[in-house]
């Protein structure tokens, strides 16, 4: 563990008090877990506490501070693997065109890692605010049931749905409350049943489930649901934008990895693959105008920067195949390839 500038080791609470001016933010509890569960991350956080403090307290809103959280989560996860000896934070300076982390491996290999977060859509944000309101209001209704809501998929939905749901919140709450007694009688233990919501047939369905074990509370629980309505089929463009925006941080002569993180259920590994395919097609077509709009001088300039990108690591809500926690796309055209041992660490880092 590194010594603090003052010449002593900072206690966890001292570090939290120093970094966070607002101790009520949920990120405080996440960060507290990180520094208490990992001595290596605590030493990292203490060493870079001024940088972290500035980023956290200058965050303009929750979206920005969540960006910081995703960035620092990568440091925490890297410290869980003994094969990664050293993680340096913005080693080349705080300028926009430098990578977030420089990582030294046990084998002596050094690579850069840049972190980008794709934010939730405005539709998702509005819907989640409405969903939390419903969850709060039904949590006091006595029952042994758990509720989930389902939107999209095979249902016929429209993009103004969040606004219409908000307008009819009282009616929907009343329908849920009035349906609970009937569902209690109709649903067997370990069974479930769906109920279309009047006025939203084909758009919103309630699913009540009766858990096999006696619940810890005698009130209605909320179990989430599925909401693929918000997938506009154009999500891959956000991945393409993230790649283009990050290529300037890729250092020549080194292994460079871009990590794309998201807590949105509308973004998945399909979008990453389609984004890369789309960028390659635009380059093959000689579409200088597109790449000039992305701050490159043209196709040749894009391709030159693209060769510095060794790979893209995707961490999302749908990821989790076989023993891998993340999707790693490796750029076969890159000047410096990702060694297999590093690739294995990145894929399973969770």
SEKOLDREN-776544 format. One line per field, with one value per residue (C-alpha): residue number from 1; residue in one letter; y, z, x. Coordinates in Angstrom, 3 decimals. Layout:
! SEKOLDREN-776544
nr NUM:...
rest A:...
py Y:...
pz Z:...
px X:...
//
This chain:
! SEKOLDREN-776544
nr 1:2:3:4:5:6:7:8:9:10:11:12:13:14:15:16:17:18:19:20:21:22:23:24:25:26:27:28:29:30:31:32:33:34:35:36:37:38:39:40:41:42:43:44:45:46:47:48:49:50:51:52:53:54:55:56:57:58:59:60:61:62:63:64:65:66:67:68:69:70:71:72:73:74:75:76:77:78:79:80:81:82:83:84:85:86:87:88:89:90:91:92:93:94:95:96:97:98:99:100:101:102:103:104:105:106:107:108:109:110:111:112:113:114:115:116:117:118:119:120:121:122:123:124:125:126:127:128:129:130:131:132:133:134:135:136:137:138:139:140:141:142:143:144:145:146:147:148:149:150:151:152:153:154:155:156:157:158:159:160:161:162:163:164:165:166:167:168:169:170:171:172:173:174:175:176:177:178:179:180:181:182:183:184:185:186:187:188:189:190:191:192:193:194:195:196:197:198:199:200:201:202:203:204:205:206:207:208:209:210:211:212:213:214:215:216:217:218:219:220:221:222:223:224:225:226:227:228:229:230:231:232:233:234:235:236:237:238:239:240:241:242:243:244:245:246:247:248:249:250:251:252:253:254:255:256:257:258:259:260:261:262:263:264:265:266:267:268:269:270:271:272:273:274:275:276:277:278:279:280:281:282:283:284:285:286:287:288:289:290:291:292:293:294:295:296:297:298:299:300:301:302:303:304:305:306:307:308:309:310:311:312:313:314:315:316:317:318:319:320:321:322:323:324:325:326:327:328:329:330:331:332:333:334:335:336:337:338:339:340:341:342:343:344:345:346:347:348:349:350
rest X:X:X:X:X:X:X:X:X:X:X:X:X:X:X:X:X:X:X:X:X:X:X:X:X:X:X:X:X:X:X:X:X:X:X:X:X:X:X:X:X:X:X:X:X:X:X:X:X:X:X:X:X:X:X:X:X:X:X:X:X:X:X:X:X:X:X:X:X:X:X:X:X:X:X:X:X:X:X:X:X:X:X:X:X:X:X:X:X:X:X:X:X:X:X:X:X:X:X:X:X:X:X:X:X:X:X:X:X:X:X:X:X:X:X:X:X:X:X:X:X:X:X:X:X:X:X:X:X:X:X:X:X:X:X:X:X:X:X:X:X:X:X:X:X:X:X:X:X:X:X:X:X:X:X:X:X:X:X:X:X:X:X:X:X:X:X:X:X:X:X:X:X:X:X:X:X:X:X:X:X:X:X:X:X:X:X:X:X:X:X:X:X:X:X:X:X:X:X:X:X:X:X:X:X:X:X:X:X:X:X:X:X:X:X:X:X:X:X:X:X:X:X:X:X:X:X:X:X:X:X:X:X:X:X:X:X:X:X:X:X:X:X:X:X:X:X:X:X:X:X:X:X:X:X:X:X:X:X:X:X:X:X:X:X:X:X:X:X:X:X:X:X:X:X:X:X:X:X:X:X:X:X:X:X:X:X:X:X:X:X:X:X:X:X:X:X:X:X:X:X:X:X:X:X:X:X:X:X:X:X:X:X:X:X:X:X:X:X:X:X:X:X:X:X:X:X:X:X:X:X:X:X:X:X:X:X:X:X:X:X:X:X:X:X:X:X:X:X:X
py 0.000:3.453:6.126:9.254:12.616:13.418:10.438:8.067:5.589:7.093:5.163:4.258:6.816:9.530:8.796:8.879:12.156:13.686:12.604:13.096:16.438:14.946:11.773:10.931:9.962:6.260:6.217:6.771:3.350:1.660:3.362:2.473:-1.193:-0.990:0.509:-1.811:-4.979:-4.264:-2.989:-2.451:-0.280:1.641:2.429:3.509:5.712:7.278:7.972:9.622:11.032:14.651:13.701:11.543:14.213:16.833:14.600:13.552:16.972:18.803:16.371:18.423:15.729:12.057:11.051:12.584:11.025:7.674:8.113:8.567:5.511:3.309:4.623:3.874:0.515:-0.591:0.215:-1.733:-4.747:-4.701:-4.787:-8.045:-9.804:-10.446:-10.665:-6.883:-5.398:-1.659:0.609:4.277:6.858:9.373:8.875:11.136:14.008:15.103:16.386:15.048:13.121:10.781:7.329:6.849:4.033:2.650:-0.947:-2.938:-6.723:-9.380:-10.402:-6.860:-6.036:-2.525:-1.477:1.559:1.392:4.059:3.921:5.165:4.846:4.828:6.490:5.433:6.938:9.719:7.254:4.825:7.573:8.801:5.282:4.332:7.398:6.359:2.746:3.754:5.811:2.790:0.511:2.865:3.141:-0.599:-1.621:-0.902:-3.096:-6.284:-9.483:-12.481:-11.581:-10.140:-7.847:-7.318:-5.248:-6.166:-3.754:-4.304:-7.556:-9.079:-6.296:-3.429:-0.352:3.281:5.712:8.081:5.313:6.791:10.022:8.183:5.950:8.989:10.594:7.448:6.612:6.834:4.559:2.007:2.036:1.493:-1.394:-3.023:-2.618:-4.010:-6.935:-8.117:-9.834:-11.778:-12.735:-13.986:-16.413:-17.441:-17.983:-21.194:-21.260:-20.953:-19.931:-16.751:-15.009:-12.016:-9.323:-6.741:-3.222:-1.607:1.198:-0.242:-3.607:-4.796:-2.364:-3.015:-6.302:-6.987:-10.287:-11.458:-14.299:-16.202:-17.235:-20.817:-19.568:-17.347:-13.773:-11.848:-9.087:-9.230:-6.479:-6.605:-6.865:-5.545:-7.847:-5.662:-6.921:-6.591:-3.361:-3.868:-1.054:1.295:-0.479:1.793:-0.516:2.370:1.770:0.633:4.260:5.095:2.416:3.855:7.329:6.012:4.362:7.464:9.745:7.511:6.916:10.154:8.674:5.637:6.010:4.953:2.109:0.560:-1.857:0.216:-1.138:0.754:-0.330:0.507:0.231:0.647:0.102:0.308:-2.861:-1.548:-1.891:-5.302:-6.995:-7.113:-3.310:-3.352:-5.735:-3.765:-0.492:-1.835:-3.302:0.037:2.001:-0.408:-0.071:3.733:3.608:1.186:3.568:6.407:8.470:11.352:13.573:11.163:10.940:14.684:15.174:12.833:15.123:13.125:14.584:11.888:8.112:7.703:9.596:7.436:4.217:5.361:5.971:2.801:0.702:1.957:0.379:-3.118:-4.078:-3.128:-4.574:-4.405:-4.544:-4.465:-5.751:-8.590:-9.816:-13.109:-16.073:-19.295:-18.344:-14.858:-11.804:-9.415:-9.351:-8.618:-7.698:-7.847:-5.688:-7.915:-4.821:-3.251:-2.448:-4.100:-7.140:-8.022:-11.023:-14.001:-13.917:-10.266:-11.006:-13.783:-11.442:-8.761:-11.173:-12.592:-9.387:-8.853
pz 0.000:-0.855:1.783:1.597:1.004:4.678:5.518:6.931:5.665:5.390:6.972:4.736:6.367:6.082:2.383:1.844:3.733:1.694:-1.729:-1.357:-0.358:-0.723:1.354:0.451:-3.164:-3.890:-5.424:-1.918:-0.825:-3.937:-3.533:0.183:-0.712:-3.222:-0.843:2.012:-0.098:-2.022:-0.458:-3.924:-5.015:-1.729:-2.342:-5.888:-4.621:-1.982:-4.499:-6.938:-4.364:-5.550:-9.135:-8.056:-5.640:-8.388:-10.855:-8.323:-6.874:-10.202:-11.741:-12.991:-12.553:-11.812:-15.401:-15.155:-11.782:-13.153:-15.967:-13.276:-11.420:-14.525:-15.158:-11.628:-11.623:-14.317:-12.005:-9.182:-11.444:-12.785:-9.240:-8.655:-10.980:-9.779:-13.378:-13.654:-11.443:-11.836:-12.891:-13.529:-13.830:-16.690:-16.762:-19.791:-18.194:-17.928:-21.472:-23.425:-25.937:-23.500:-22.276:-18.864:-17.653:-18.364:-17.150:-16.512:-16.592:-14.676:-17.981:-18.487:-21.242:-20.974:-22.465:-22.399:-21.558:-22.370:-20.846:-22.504:-21.146:-23.403:-21.495:-21.308:-23.797:-22.717:-23.179:-20.734:-18.204:-18.314:-18.112:-15.170:-13.226:-13.817:-12.914:-9.601:-8.769:-9.404:-7.430:-4.451:-4.481:-4.712:-2.105:0.743:-0.681:1.440:-0.585:-1.021:-4.675:-6.673:-9.606:-12.800:-15.843:-19.459:-22.386:-25.984:-27.497:-29.299:-27.994:-30.239:-28.685:-29.606:-28.518:-26.745:-24.289:-21.293:-21.578:-21.828:-18.875:-16.751:-17.640:-16.530:-13.449:-11.039:-13.219:-13.515:-9.758:-9.107:-11.584:-9.904:-6.435:-7.570:-9.434:-6.500:-4.556:-7.652:-8.485:-4.911:-5.404:-8.994:-8.901:-7.284:-5.263:-7.625:-10.371:-12.400:-14.514:-16.873:-17.014:-19.835:-18.508:-19.700:-22.116:-22.826:-24.358:-26.533:-24.834:-21.087:-19.259:-15.538:-14.370:-10.859:-9.415:-6.175:-4.860:-3.570:-0.300:2.136:1.437:4.115:3.838:3.667:1.055:-2.727:-4.126:-7.441:-9.592:-12.615:-16.067:-19.736:-21.725:-25.276:-26.587:-26.166:-28.693:-31.733:-33.977:-34.328:-31.106:-33.056:-34.049:-30.420:-30.439:-33.652:-32.116:-28.989:-31.131:-33.267:-30.221:-28.552:-31.382:-30.554:-27.146:-28.710:-28.349:-31.309:-30.719:-27.888:-27.214:-26.853:-25.581:-25.565:-22.918:-23.676:-20.666:-20.395:-17.853:-20.584:-21.655:-25.228:-26.006:-26.654:-28.382:-31.673:-31.780:-31.289:-34.198:-36.423:-35.547:-36.572:-39.761:-40.558:-40.017:-42.271:-44.980:-44.832:-45.097:-48.052:-49.783:-49.367:-47.408:-46.441:-45.461:-42.739:-41.112:-41.420:-39.361:-36.782:-36.548:-38.850:-41.958:-44.033:-44.581:-44.609:-41.331:-39.751:-40.921:-39.565:-36.136:-36.341:-36.628:-33.172:-31.677:-30.553:-29.402:-27.833:-24.533:-24.052:-20.605:-20.733:-19.053:-21.548:-21.527:-19.869:-22.121:-21.132:-18.574:-19.993:-18.350:-21.193:-24.982:-26.430:-30.099:-31.353:-34.299:-36.748:-38.577:-35.447:-35.314:-31.886:-31.055:-27.615:-26.194:-25.420:-21.674:-21.460:-23.578:-21.202:-18.209:-19.909:-20.974:-17.467:-15.524:-13.422
px 0.000:1.234:1.764:-0.315:1.340:0.886:3.094:0.501:-2.037:-5.473:-8.312:-11.227:-13.520:-10.869:-10.532:-14.296:-14.636:-11.819:-13.126:-16.882:-18.342:-21.828:-21.844:-25.460:-24.826:-25.199:-21.699:-20.284:-21.554:-20.161:-16.789:-16.716:-17.156:-14.325:-11.766:-12.756:-12.667:-9.447:-6.237:-4.795:-7.694:-7.566:-3.899:-4.789:-7.633:-5.410:-2.664:-5.076:-7.490:-7.086:-7.895:-10.865:-12.130:-12.101:-13.983:-16.616:-17.336:-17.295:-19.787:-22.719:-25.369:-25.938:-25.129:-21.652:-20.911:-22.086:-19.556:-16.880:-18.160:-17.904:-14.397:-13.174:-14.953:-12.517:-9.598:-11.245:-11.835:-8.286:-6.925:-8.809:-6.370:-2.830:-1.647:-2.057:0.666:0.192:-2.667:-1.821:-4.586:-4.298:-0.534:-0.100:-2.018:-5.629:-5.852:-8.812:-6.719:-4.952:-6.069:-7.659:-5.401:-1.943:-1.647:1.524:1.135:3.070:4.688:6.010:3.512:2.036:-1.286:-3.549:-7.223:-9.789:-13.299:-16.481:-20.005:-23.037:-25.824:-29.431:-31.831:-34.189:-37.055:-35.472:-34.806:-38.415:-39.796:-37.580:-38.711:-42.331:-41.578:-39.993:-43.073:-45.316:-43.019:-43.102:-46.889:-47.626:-45.037:-47.486:-50.256:-50.575:-50.030:-47.736:-47.216:-44.362:-45.113:-43.165:-44.098:-43.495:-43.339:-42.302:-41.079:-44.059:-46.291:-47.376:-45.788:-45.113:-42.401:-44.796:-45.666:-43.742:-45.747:-49.060:-48.153:-47.366:-50.701:-52.546:-50.463:-53.402:-55.562:-52.758:-52.091:-55.804:-55.866:-52.856:-54.373:-57.739:-56.125:-54.007:-56.874:-57.982:-54.400:-53.903:-56.801:-56.047:-52.276:-50.935:-47.729:-44.722:-47.134:-47.525:-50.128:-50.149:-52.800:-53.088:-53.634:-56.877:-56.169:-52.718:-53.659:-50.803:-48.411:-48.245:-48.719:-48.513:-47.089:-47.887:-45.850:-46.420:-42.980:-42.575:-41.097:-42.914:-41.788:-39.914:-42.503:-46.298:-46.379:-46.265:-42.741:-41.494:-39.326:-38.602:-39.559:-38.652:-38.685:-37.298:-39.511:-36.601:-34.402:-34.671:-32.565:-30.095:-28.185:-25.132:-24.534:-23.745:-21.041:-19.637:-19.597:-17.840:-15.160:-14.586:-14.462:-11.856:-9.398:-7.588:-6.705:-5.024:-1.250:0.940:3.376:1.309:-1.534:-4.707:-8.029:-11.313:-13.817:-17.430:-19.713:-23.461:-26.209:-28.822:-30.618:-30.980:-27.272:-25.737:-22.806:-24.752:-24.602:-20.823:-20.334:-22.683:-20.934:-17.528:-19.001:-20.635:-17.405:-15.505:-18.173:-18.041:-14.244:-14.412:-16.833:-14.331:-16.853:-14.567:-17.508:-18.665:-15.227:-14.587:-17.765:-16.200:-13.126:-10.850:-9.216:-10.880:-10.926:-7.133:-6.779:-9.503:-7.853:-4.480:-6.009:-8.109:-4.927:-3.931:-7.062:-6.090:-9.561:-12.882:-14.060:-17.826:-19.434:-23.220:-26.359:-26.889:-23.274:-22.360:-21.613:-19.859:-17.215:-16.714:-18.257:-17.429:-17.246:-13.804:-13.492:-9.909:-8.844:-6.995:-5.741:-4.210:-0.513:-0.305:-2.425:-3.806:-1.877:-4.101:-3.338:-4.435:-7.485:-8.480:-8.202:-10.284:-13.007:-13.449:-12.982:-16.091
//
